[in-house]
Amino acid sequence: MAELKPLKVLALSSQGREPDLSCVYQRLGQLVDLELRELDKNEQRNLRRYLSAVDLGRYDRLLLDLHFKNIHRQTAFLRQVPG
């Protein structure tokens, strides 16, 4: 029987996020192979530039926990991102 690999997830969150969701990410990290990155405002506003330096092929899923206004402005780009 083949061994199941844990899902590899890249989570992008805001620096200094309120409310603090560290306990949520801690629990999620117990269930999947989680890499959490906290982005500053400039990185959130230009996800294309930020993600161009990330090997997205290493991840099965991309989880965005960012301000809606920053995600909404970049939906055309985000539709093209795998995961």
Stockholm file with secondary structure:
# STOCKHOLM 1.0

chainA/1-83         MAELKPLKVLALSSQGREPDLSCVYQRLGQLVDLELRELDKNEQRNLRRYLSAVDLGRYDRLLLDLHFKNIHRQTAFLRQVPG
#=GR chainA/1-83 SS CCCCCCCEEEEEEETTCSSCCHHHHHHHHHHSEEEEEEECHHHHHTHHHHHHTSCGGGCSEEEEESCHHHHHTTHHHHHTSCC
#=GC SS_cons        CCCCCCCEEEEEEETTCSSCCHHHHHHHHHHSEEEEEEECHHHHHTHHHHHHTSCGGGCSEEEEESCHHHHHTTHHHHHTSCC
//
